[in-house]
Amino acid sequence: MSPLTQDLRALGGASAPAARQATARWLAWLRHWQVAARMRRATARAEAAQAQVIAAAREACAVEGATTEFEVVEFDGQRYGAVYVDGKLNCLLPGLERL
């Protein structure tokens, strides 16, 4: 038995347009949930990548005994990752959205 037929039976004596509306609402909710889940996964991947960059920068500077900081700066509408070593700007990382 197909899911659509099961939905029709669950609605009891509802007419076909009401069943289509219920199915459309359910599909809209499902699409919304999938988009939200995709965004959560992308955000988690970006945060993990950013943490790796920060860890690599700290590890590279640990030998020198320097303190490092990572921030996001914006120049001309573009976002860059900024690595500061002992309070001085060391480098800018382009393509921050890929991190």
Jmol script that loads the backbone (N, CA, C; Angstrom):
load data "model"
ATOM      1  N   MET A   1       0.853  -1.175   0.000  1.00  0.00           N
ATOM      2  CA  MET A   1       0.000   0.000   0.000  1.00  0.00           C
ATOM      3  C   MET A   1       0.899   1.238   0.000  1.00  0.00           C
ATOM      4  N   SER A   2       0.605   2.164  -0.855  1.00  0.00           N
ATOM      5  CA  SER A   2       1.443   3.354  -0.975  1.00  0.00           C
ATOM      6  C   SER A   2       1.184   4.299   0.202  1.00  0.00           C
ATOM      7  N   PRO A   3       2.163   5.153   0.536  1.00  0.00           N
ATOM      8  CA  PRO A   3       1.974   6.109   1.629  1.00  0.00           C
ATOM      9  C   PRO A   3       0.814   7.057   1.373  1.00  0.00           C
ATOM     10  N   LEU A   4       0.601   7.424   0.112  1.00  0.00           N
ATOM     11  CA  LEU A   4      -0.499   8.332  -0.198  1.00  0.00           C
ATOM     12  C   LEU A   4      -1.835   7.668   0.116  1.00  0.00           C
ATOM     13  N   THR A   5      -1.975   6.394  -0.206  1.00  0.00           N
ATOM     14  CA  THR A   5      -3.209   5.671   0.097  1.00  0.00           C
ATOM     15  C   THR A   5      -3.385   5.567   1.603  1.00  0.00           C
ATOM     16  N   GLN A   6      -2.302   5.365   2.322  1.00  0.00           N
ATOM     17  CA  GLN A   6      -2.394   5.315   3.774  1.00  0.00           C
ATOM     18  C   GLN A   6      -2.855   6.656   4.322  1.00  0.00           C
ATOM     19  N   ASP A   7      -2.343   7.751   3.759  1.00  0.00           N
ATOM     20  CA  ASP A   7      -2.770   9.078   4.200  1.00  0.00           C
ATOM     21  C   ASP A   7      -4.249   9.277   3.944  1.00  0.00           C
ATOM     22  N   LEU A   8      -4.733   8.828   2.790  1.00  0.00           N
ATOM     23  CA  LEU A   8      -6.152   8.979   2.478  1.00  0.00           C
ATOM     24  C   LEU A   8      -7.015   8.199   3.463  1.00  0.00           C
ATOM     25  N   ARG A   9      -6.581   7.002   3.823  1.00  0.00           N
ATOM     26  CA  ARG A   9      -7.348   6.211   4.778  1.00  0.00           C
ATOM     27  C   ARG A   9      -7.313   6.839   6.163  1.00  0.00           C
ATOM     28  N   ALA A  10      -6.186   7.460   6.515  1.00  0.00           N
ATOM     29  CA  ALA A  10      -6.069   8.080   7.830  1.00  0.00           C
ATOM     30  C   ALA A  10      -6.997   9.279   7.952  1.00  0.00           C
ATOM     31  N   LEU A  11      -7.306   9.927   6.848  1.00  0.00           N
ATOM     32  CA  LEU A  11      -8.189  11.086   6.881  1.00  0.00           C
ATOM     33  C   LEU A  11      -9.660  10.691   6.987  1.00  0.00           C
ATOM     34  N   GLY A  12      -9.946   9.437   6.883  1.00  0.00           N
ATOM     35  CA  GLY A  12     -11.329   8.981   7.033  1.00  0.00           C
ATOM     36  C   GLY A  12     -12.153   9.377   5.827  1.00  0.00           C
ATOM     37  N   GLY A  13     -13.246  10.082   6.046  1.00  0.00           N
ATOM     38  CA  GLY A  13     -14.161  10.438   4.977  1.00  0.00           C
ATOM     39  C   GLY A  13     -13.812  11.739   4.288  1.00  0.00           C
ATOM     40  N   ALA A  14     -12.580  12.198   4.416  1.00  0.00           N
ATOM     41  CA  ALA A  14     -12.203  13.469   3.817  1.00  0.00           C
ATOM     42  C   ALA A  14     -12.206  13.364   2.296  1.00  0.00           C
ATOM     43  N   SER A  15     -12.455  14.462   1.674  1.00  0.00           N
ATOM     44  CA  SER A  15     -12.487  14.497   0.218  1.00  0.00           C
ATOM     45  C   SER A  15     -11.064  14.517  -0.334  1.00  0.00           C
ATOM     46  N   ALA A  16     -10.929  14.239  -1.607  1.00  0.00           N
ATOM     47  CA  ALA A  16      -9.621  14.202  -2.245  1.00  0.00           C
ATOM     48  C   ALA A  16      -8.891  15.545  -2.163  1.00  0.00           C
ATOM     49  N   PRO A  17      -9.581  16.722  -2.345  1.00  0.00           N
ATOM     50  CA  PRO A  17      -8.846  17.990  -2.204  1.00  0.00           C
ATOM     51  C   PRO A  17      -8.279  18.182  -0.801  1.00  0.00           C
ATOM     52  N   ALA A  18      -9.028  17.760   0.220  1.00  0.00           N
ATOM     53  CA  ALA A  18      -8.520  17.892   1.586  1.00  0.00           C
ATOM     54  C   ALA A  18      -7.308  16.987   1.782  1.00  0.00           C
ATOM     55  N   ALA A  19      -7.343  15.813   1.193  1.00  0.00           N
ATOM     56  CA  ALA A  19      -6.204  14.906   1.295  1.00  0.00           C
ATOM     57  C   ALA A  19      -4.992  15.488   0.589  1.00  0.00           C
ATOM     58  N   ARG A  20      -5.200  16.109  -0.567  1.00  0.00           N
ATOM     59  CA  ARG A  20      -4.087  16.737  -1.287  1.00  0.00           C
ATOM     60  C   ARG A  20      -3.501  17.881  -0.475  1.00  0.00           C
ATOM     61  N   GLN A  21      -4.362  18.656   0.185  1.00  0.00           N
ATOM     62  CA  GLN A  21      -3.872  19.766   1.004  1.00  0.00           C
ATOM     63  C   GLN A  21      -3.057  19.249   2.182  1.00  0.00           C
ATOM     64  N   ALA A  22      -3.553  18.188   2.816  1.00  0.00           N
ATOM     65  CA  ALA A  22      -2.818  17.612   3.941  1.00  0.00           C
ATOM     66  C   ALA A  22      -1.470  17.077   3.486  1.00  0.00           C
ATOM     67  N   THR A  23      -1.445  16.421   2.356  1.00  0.00           N
ATOM     68  CA  THR A  23      -0.193  15.894   1.817  1.00  0.00           C
ATOM     69  C   THR A  23       0.743  17.034   1.440  1.00  0.00           C
ATOM     70  N   ALA A  24       0.211  18.095   0.856  1.00  0.00           N
ATOM     71  CA  ALA A  24       1.042  19.247   0.480  1.00  0.00           C
ATOM     72  C   ALA A  24       1.638  19.900   1.720  1.00  0.00           C
ATOM     73  N   ARG A  25       0.857  20.025   2.788  1.00  0.00           N
ATOM     74  CA  ARG A  25       1.378  20.610   4.031  1.00  0.00           C
ATOM     75  C   ARG A  25       2.494  19.736   4.601  1.00  0.00           C
ATOM     76  N   TRP A  26       2.270  18.420   4.569  1.00  0.00           N
ATOM     77  CA  TRP A  26       3.276  17.517   5.096  1.00  0.00           C
ATOM     78  C   TRP A  26       4.565  17.602   4.280  1.00  0.00           C
ATOM     79  N   LEU A  27       4.443  17.653   2.960  1.00  0.00           N
ATOM     80  CA  LEU A  27       5.621  17.766   2.100  1.00  0.00           C
ATOM     81  C   LEU A  27       6.342  19.093   2.311  1.00  0.00           C
ATOM     82  N   ALA A  28       5.595  20.173   2.518  1.00  0.00           N
ATOM     83  CA  ALA A  28       6.207  21.474   2.787  1.00  0.00           C
ATOM     84  C   ALA A  28       6.988  21.428   4.101  1.00  0.00           C
ATOM     85  N   TRP A  29       6.402  20.805   5.116  1.00  0.00           N
ATOM     86  CA  TRP A  29       7.096  20.680   6.395  1.00  0.00           C
ATOM     87  C   TRP A  29       8.366  19.856   6.223  1.00  0.00           C
ATOM     88  N   LEU A  30       8.267  18.767   5.452  1.00  0.00           N
ATOM     89  CA  LEU A  30       9.425  17.902   5.228  1.00  0.00           C
ATOM     90  C   LEU A  30      10.541  18.660   4.515  1.00  0.00           C
ATOM     91  N   ARG A  31      10.211  19.440   3.503  1.00  0.00           N
ATOM     92  CA  ARG A  31      11.225  20.241   2.783  1.00  0.00           C
ATOM     93  C   ARG A  31      11.879  21.243   3.724  1.00  0.00           C
ATOM     94  N   HIS A  32      11.071  21.891   4.553  1.00  0.00           N
ATOM     95  CA  HIS A  32      11.598  22.865   5.514  1.00  0.00           C
ATOM     96  C   HIS A  32      12.569  22.178   6.473  1.00  0.00           C
ATOM     97  N   TRP A  33      12.188  21.012   6.963  1.00  0.00           N
ATOM     98  CA  TRP A  33      13.034  20.282   7.896  1.00  0.00           C
ATOM     99  C   TRP A  33      14.343  19.876   7.223  1.00  0.00           C
ATOM    100  N   GLN A  34      14.286  19.430   5.967  1.00  0.00           N
ATOM    101  CA  GLN A  34      15.495  19.021   5.248  1.00  0.00           C
ATOM    102  C   GLN A  34      16.439  20.194   5.033  1.00  0.00           C
ATOM    103  N   VAL A  35      15.885  21.351   4.688  1.00  0.00           N
ATOM    104  CA  VAL A  35      16.717  22.540   4.489  1.00  0.00           C
ATOM    105  C   VAL A  35      17.378  22.936   5.803  1.00  0.00           C
ATOM    106  N   ALA A  36      16.609  22.912   6.888  1.00  0.00           N
ATOM    107  CA  ALA A  36      17.163  23.270   8.193  1.00  0.00           C
ATOM    108  C   ALA A  36      18.258  22.286   8.606  1.00  0.00           C
ATOM    109  N   ALA A  37      18.048  21.013   8.364  1.00  0.00           N
ATOM    110  CA  ALA A  37      19.062  20.015   8.700  1.00  0.00           C
ATOM    111  C   ALA A  37      20.320  20.214   7.862  1.00  0.00           C
ATOM    112  N   ARG A  38      20.153  20.536   6.587  1.00  0.00           N
ATOM    113  CA  ARG A  38      21.302  20.789   5.701  1.00  0.00           C
ATOM    114  C   ARG A  38      22.091  22.005   6.195  1.00  0.00           C
ATOM    115  N   MET A  39      21.388  23.027   6.643  1.00  0.00           N
ATOM    116  CA  MET A  39      22.062  24.227   7.155  1.00  0.00           C
ATOM    117  C   MET A  39      22.811  23.913   8.448  1.00  0.00           C
ATOM    118  N   ARG A  40      22.207  23.091   9.322  1.00  0.00           N
ATOM    119  CA  ARG A  40      22.894  22.716  10.565  1.00  0.00           C
ATOM    120  C   ARG A  40      24.163  21.930  10.268  1.00  0.00           C
ATOM    121  N   ARG A  41      24.108  21.015   9.309  1.00  0.00           N
ATOM    122  CA  ARG A  41      25.294  20.248   8.950  1.00  0.00           C
ATOM    123  C   ARG A  41      26.377  21.139   8.347  1.00  0.00           C
ATOM    124  N   ALA A  42      25.985  22.074   7.487  1.00  0.00           N
ATOM    125  CA  ALA A  42      26.962  22.980   6.873  1.00  0.00           C
ATOM    126  C   ALA A  42      27.618  23.869   7.925  1.00  0.00           C
ATOM    127  N   THR A  43      26.817  24.347   8.874  1.00  0.00           N
ATOM    128  CA  THR A  43      27.355  25.173   9.950  1.00  0.00           C
ATOM    129  C   THR A  43      28.328  24.376  10.804  1.00  0.00           C
ATOM    130  N   ALA A  44      27.973  23.148  11.106  1.00  0.00           N
ATOM    131  CA  ALA A  44      28.860  22.298  11.908  1.00  0.00           C
ATOM    132  C   ALA A  44      30.172  22.035  11.179  1.00  0.00           C
ATOM    133  N   ARG A  45      30.100  21.778   9.859  1.00  0.00           N
ATOM    134  CA  ARG A  45      31.328  21.560   9.079  1.00  0.00           C
ATOM    135  C   ARG A  45      32.189  22.821   9.059  1.00  0.00           C
ATOM    136  N   ALA A  46      31.565  23.982   8.896  1.00  0.00           N
ATOM    137  CA  ALA A  46      32.315  25.239   8.856  1.00  0.00           C
ATOM    138  C   ALA A  46      32.985  25.512  10.203  1.00  0.00           C
ATOM    139  N   GLU A  47      32.269  25.245  11.291  1.00  0.00           N
ATOM    140  CA  GLU A  47      32.851  25.469  12.613  1.00  0.00           C
ATOM    141  C   GLU A  47      34.008  24.518  12.875  1.00  0.00           C
ATOM    142  N   ALA A  48      33.867  23.266  12.428  1.00  0.00           N
ATOM    143  CA  ALA A  48      34.951  22.300  12.603  1.00  0.00           C
ATOM    144  C   ALA A  48      36.179  22.701  11.790  1.00  0.00           C
ATOM    145  N   ALA A  49      35.968  23.163  10.570  1.00  0.00           N
ATOM    146  CA  ALA A  49      37.089  23.601   9.727  1.00  0.00           C
ATOM    147  C   ALA A  49      37.769  24.824  10.323  1.00  0.00           C
ATOM    148  N   GLN A  50      36.968  25.744  10.850  1.00  0.00           N
ATOM    149  CA  GLN A  50      37.535  26.945  11.462  1.00  0.00           C
ATOM    150  C   GLN A  50      38.350  26.552  12.697  1.00  0.00           C
ATOM    151  N   ALA A  51      37.870  25.606  13.471  1.00  0.00           N
ATOM    152  CA  ALA A  51      38.609  25.147  14.645  1.00  0.00           C
ATOM    153  C   ALA A  51      39.931  24.514  14.240  1.00  0.00           C
ATOM    154  N   GLN A  52      39.950  23.799  13.118  1.00  0.00           N
ATOM    155  CA  GLN A  52      41.196  23.204  12.630  1.00  0.00           C
ATOM    156  C   GLN A  52      42.202  24.276  12.233  1.00  0.00           C
ATOM    157  N   VAL A  53      41.718  25.331  11.585  1.00  0.00           N
ATOM    158  CA  VAL A  53      42.610  26.430  11.180  1.00  0.00           C
ATOM    159  C   VAL A  53      43.194  27.101  12.415  1.00  0.00           C
ATOM    160  N   ILE A  54      42.347  27.340  13.406  1.00  0.00           N
ATOM    161  CA  ILE A  54      42.813  27.980  14.632  1.00  0.00           C
ATOM    162  C   ILE A  54      43.839  27.093  15.326  1.00  0.00           C
ATOM    163  N   ALA A  55      43.553  25.792  15.406  1.00  0.00           N
ATOM    164  CA  ALA A  55      44.493  24.861  16.050  1.00  0.00           C
ATOM    165  C   ALA A  55      45.825  24.817  15.310  1.00  0.00           C
ATOM    166  N   ALA A  56      45.785  24.821  13.985  1.00  0.00           N
ATOM    167  CA  ALA A  56      47.025  24.794  13.200  1.00  0.00           C
ATOM    168  C   ALA A  56      47.831  26.073  13.409  1.00  0.00           C
ATOM    169  N   ALA A  57      47.145  27.212  13.474  1.00  0.00           N
ATOM    170  CA  ALA A  57      47.845  28.479  13.693  1.00  0.00           C
ATOM    171  C   ALA A  57      48.492  28.500  15.072  1.00  0.00           C
ATOM    172  N   ARG A  58      47.751  28.015  16.071  1.00  0.00           N
ATOM    173  CA  ARG A  58      48.311  27.978  17.428  1.00  0.00           C
ATOM    174  C   ARG A  58      49.486  27.017  17.510  1.00  0.00           C
ATOM    175  N   GLU A  59      49.357  25.893  16.847  1.00  0.00           N
ATOM    176  CA  GLU A  59      50.429  24.904  16.867  1.00  0.00           C
ATOM    177  C   GLU A  59      51.678  25.447  16.185  1.00  0.00           C
ATOM    178  N   ALA A  60      51.485  26.158  15.078  1.00  0.00           N
ATOM    179  CA  ALA A  60      52.624  26.720  14.354  1.00  0.00           C
ATOM    180  C   ALA A  60      53.349  27.773  15.189  1.00  0.00           C
ATOM    181  N   CYS A  61      52.593  28.507  15.990  1.00  0.00           N
ATOM    182  CA  CYS A  61      53.199  29.570  16.784  1.00  0.00           C
ATOM    183  C   CYS A  61      53.617  29.092  18.168  1.00  0.00           C
ATOM    184  N   ALA A  62      53.220  27.904  18.569  1.00  0.00           N
ATOM    185  CA  ALA A  62      53.556  27.403  19.902  1.00  0.00           C
ATOM    186  C   ALA A  62      55.059  27.220  20.062  1.00  0.00           C
ATOM    187  N   VAL A  63      55.737  26.873  18.988  1.00  0.00           N
ATOM    188  CA  VAL A  63      57.183  26.677  19.038  1.00  0.00           C
ATOM    189  C   VAL A  63      57.873  27.974  19.428  1.00  0.00           C
ATOM    190  N   GLU A  64      57.334  29.087  18.939  1.00  0.00           N
ATOM    191  CA  GLU A  64      57.939  30.378  19.223  1.00  0.00           C
ATOM    192  C   GLU A  64      57.520  30.917  20.587  1.00  0.00           C
ATOM    193  N   GLY A  65      56.554  30.273  21.220  1.00  0.00           N
ATOM    194  CA  GLY A  65      56.059  30.759  22.503  1.00  0.00           C
ATOM    195  C   GLY A  65      55.155  31.972  22.348  1.00  0.00           C
ATOM    196  N   ALA A  66      54.604  32.163  21.172  1.00  0.00           N
ATOM    197  CA  ALA A  66      53.754  33.315  20.896  1.00  0.00           C
ATOM    198  C   ALA A  66      52.292  32.972  21.189  1.00  0.00           C
ATOM    199  N   THR A  67      51.527  33.991  21.488  1.00  0.00           N
ATOM    200  CA  THR A  67      50.087  33.794  21.660  1.00  0.00           C
ATOM    201  C   THR A  67      49.405  34.120  20.334  1.00  0.00           C
ATOM    202  N   THR A  68      48.412  33.339  19.995  1.00  0.00           N
ATOM    203  CA  THR A  68      47.701  33.564  18.737  1.00  0.00           C
ATOM    204  C   THR A  68      46.226  33.785  19.008  1.00  0.00           C
ATOM    205  N   GLU A  69      45.610  34.548  18.133  1.00  0.00           N
ATOM    206  CA  GLU A  69      44.176  34.789  18.173  1.00  0.00           C
ATOM    207  C   GLU A  69      43.651  34.691  16.751  1.00  0.00           C
ATOM    208  N   PHE A  70      42.414  34.289  16.632  1.00  0.00           N
ATOM    209  CA  PHE A  70      41.767  34.199  15.324  1.00  0.00           C
ATOM    210  C   PHE A  70      40.489  35.004  15.373  1.00  0.00           C
ATOM    211  N   GLU A  71      40.308  35.879  14.410  1.00  0.00           N
ATOM    212  CA  GLU A  71      39.095  36.683  14.318  1.00  0.00           C
ATOM    213  C   GLU A  71      38.654  36.753  12.863  1.00  0.00           C
ATOM    214  N   VAL A  72      37.448  37.238  12.663  1.00  0.00           N
ATOM    215  CA  VAL A  72      36.917  37.446  11.317  1.00  0.00           C
ATOM    216  C   VAL A  72      36.878  38.946  11.072  1.00  0.00           C
ATOM    217  N   VAL A  73      37.496  39.378   9.979  1.00  0.00           N
ATOM    218  CA  VAL A  73      37.497  40.789   9.619  1.00  0.00           C
ATOM    219  C   VAL A  73      36.875  40.939   8.231  1.00  0.00           C
ATOM    220  N   GLU A  74      36.441  42.150   7.939  1.00  0.00           N
ATOM    221  CA  GLU A  74      35.800  42.401   6.644  1.00  0.00           C
ATOM    222  C   GLU A  74      36.492  43.571   5.966  1.00  0.00           C
ATOM    223  N   PHE A  75      36.923  43.327   4.720  1.00  0.00           N
ATOM    224  CA  PHE A  75      37.532  44.357   3.891  1.00  0.00           C
ATOM    225  C   PHE A  75      36.782  44.399   2.568  1.00  0.00           C
ATOM    226  N   ASP A  76      36.320  45.547   2.183  1.00  0.00           N
ATOM    227  CA  ASP A  76      35.626  45.739   0.905  1.00  0.00           C
ATOM    228  C   ASP A  76      34.499  44.722   0.691  1.00  0.00           C
ATOM    229  N   GLY A  77      33.768  44.441   1.746  1.00  0.00           N
ATOM    230  CA  GLY A  77      32.636  43.524   1.643  1.00  0.00           C
ATOM    231  C   GLY A  77      32.997  42.056   1.638  1.00  0.00           C
ATOM    232  N   GLN A  78      34.285  41.723   1.712  1.00  0.00           N
ATOM    233  CA  GLN A  78      34.747  40.341   1.751  1.00  0.00           C
ATOM    234  C   GLN A  78      35.138  39.988   3.185  1.00  0.00           C
ATOM    235  N   ARG A  79      34.792  38.754   3.603  1.00  0.00           N
ATOM    236  CA  ARG A  79      35.161  38.301   4.941  1.00  0.00           C
ATOM    237  C   ARG A  79      36.459  37.501   4.861  1.00  0.00           C
ATOM    238  N   TYR A  80      37.365  37.790   5.800  1.00  0.00           N
ATOM    239  CA  TYR A  80      38.650  37.096   5.874  1.00  0.00           C
ATOM    240  C   TYR A  80      38.867  36.616   7.300  1.00  0.00           C
ATOM    241  N   GLY A  81      39.578  35.516   7.419  1.00  0.00           N
ATOM    242  CA  GLY A  81      40.032  35.080   8.729  1.00  0.00           C
ATOM    243  C   GLY A  81      41.338  35.793   9.017  1.00  0.00           C
ATOM    244  N   ALA A  82      41.450  36.367  10.198  1.00  0.00           N
ATOM    245  CA  ALA A  82      42.657  37.110  10.559  1.00  0.00           C
ATOM    246  C   ALA A  82      43.359  36.375  11.697  1.00  0.00           C
ATOM    247  N   VAL A  83      44.640  36.071  11.508  1.00  0.00           N
ATOM    248  CA  VAL A  83      45.437  35.421  12.538  1.00  0.00           C
ATOM    249  C   VAL A  83      46.362  36.481  13.130  1.00  0.00           C
ATOM    250  N   TYR A  84      46.229  36.683  14.428  1.00  0.00           N
ATOM    251  CA  TYR A  84      47.064  37.647  15.152  1.00  0.00           C
ATOM    252  C   TYR A  84      48.065  36.868  16.001  1.00  0.00           C
ATOM    253  N   VAL A  85      49.315  37.277  15.936  1.00  0.00           N
ATOM    254  CA  VAL A  85      50.363  36.680  16.750  1.00  0.00           C
ATOM    255  C   VAL A  85      50.908  37.774  17.651  1.00  0.00           C
ATOM    256  N   ASP A  86      50.803  37.542  18.953  1.00  0.00           N
ATOM    257  CA  ASP A  86      51.214  38.536  19.964  1.00  0.00           C
ATOM    258  C   ASP A  86      50.562  39.892  19.701  1.00  0.00           C
ATOM    259  N   GLY A  87      49.310  39.879  19.287  1.00  0.00           N
ATOM    260  CA  GLY A  87      48.555  41.115  19.091  1.00  0.00           C
ATOM    261  C   GLY A  87      48.783  41.793  17.752  1.00  0.00           C
ATOM    262  N   LYS A  88      49.659  41.249  16.926  1.00  0.00           N
ATOM    263  CA  LYS A  88      49.931  41.842  15.614  1.00  0.00           C
ATOM    264  C   LYS A  88      49.344  40.947  14.532  1.00  0.00           C
ATOM    265  N   LEU A  89      48.783  41.580  13.499  1.00  0.00           N
ATOM    266  CA  LEU A  89      48.202  40.829  12.393  1.00  0.00           C
ATOM    267  C   LEU A  89      49.304  40.057  11.670  1.00  0.00           C
ATOM    268  N   ASN A  90      49.147  38.748  11.620  1.00  0.00           N
ATOM    269  CA  ASN A  90      50.141  37.903  10.986  1.00  0.00           C
ATOM    270  C   ASN A  90      49.746  37.571   9.551  1.00  0.00           C
ATOM    271  N   CYS A  91      48.469  37.162   9.343  1.00  0.00           N
ATOM    272  CA  CYS A  91      48.038  36.851   7.989  1.00  0.00           C
ATOM    273  C   CYS A  91      46.516  36.910   7.891  1.00  0.00           C
ATOM    274  N   LEU A  92      46.060  37.062   6.656  1.00  0.00           N
ATOM    275  CA  LEU A  92      44.633  37.014   6.351  1.00  0.00           C
ATOM    276  C   LEU A  92      44.372  35.753   5.540  1.00  0.00           C
ATOM    277  N   LEU A  93      43.288  35.078   5.874  1.00  0.00           N
ATOM    278  CA  LEU A  93      42.920  33.858   5.170  1.00  0.00           C
ATOM    279  C   LEU A  93      41.715  34.146   4.296  1.00  0.00           C
ATOM    280  N   PRO A  94      41.882  34.162   2.975  1.00  0.00           N
ATOM    281  CA  PRO A  94      40.739  34.430   2.095  1.00  0.00           C
ATOM    282  C   PRO A  94      39.827  33.212   2.016  1.00  0.00           C
ATOM    283  N   GLY A  95      38.642  33.421   1.501  1.00  0.00           N
ATOM    284  CA  GLY A  95      37.701  32.315   1.321  1.00  0.00           C
ATOM    285  C   GLY A  95      37.206  31.754   2.632  1.00  0.00           C
ATOM    286  N   LEU A  96      36.883  32.624   3.565  1.00  0.00           N
ATOM    287  CA  LEU A  96      36.450  32.199   4.883  1.00  0.00           C
ATOM    288  C   LEU A  96      35.212  31.314   4.828  1.00  0.00           C
ATOM    289  N   GLU A  97      34.340  31.518   3.833  1.00  0.00           N
ATOM    290  CA  GLU A  97      33.129  30.688   3.731  1.00  0.00           C
ATOM    291  C   GLU A  97      33.462  29.241   3.422  1.00  0.00           C
ATOM    292  N   ARG A  98      34.651  28.957   2.875  1.00  0.00           N
ATOM    293  CA  ARG A  98      35.054  27.589   2.602  1.00  0.00           C
ATOM    294  C   ARG A  98      35.625  26.897   3.827  1.00  0.00           C
ATOM    295  N   LEU A  99      36.037  27.670   4.831  1.00  0.00           N
ATOM    296  CA  LEU A  99      36.638  27.079   6.033  1.00  0.00           C
ATOM    297  C   LEU A  99      35.617  26.319   6.821  1.00  0.00           C
TER     298      LEU A  99
END
end "model"
wireframe off; spacefill off
backbone 0.3
color backbone group
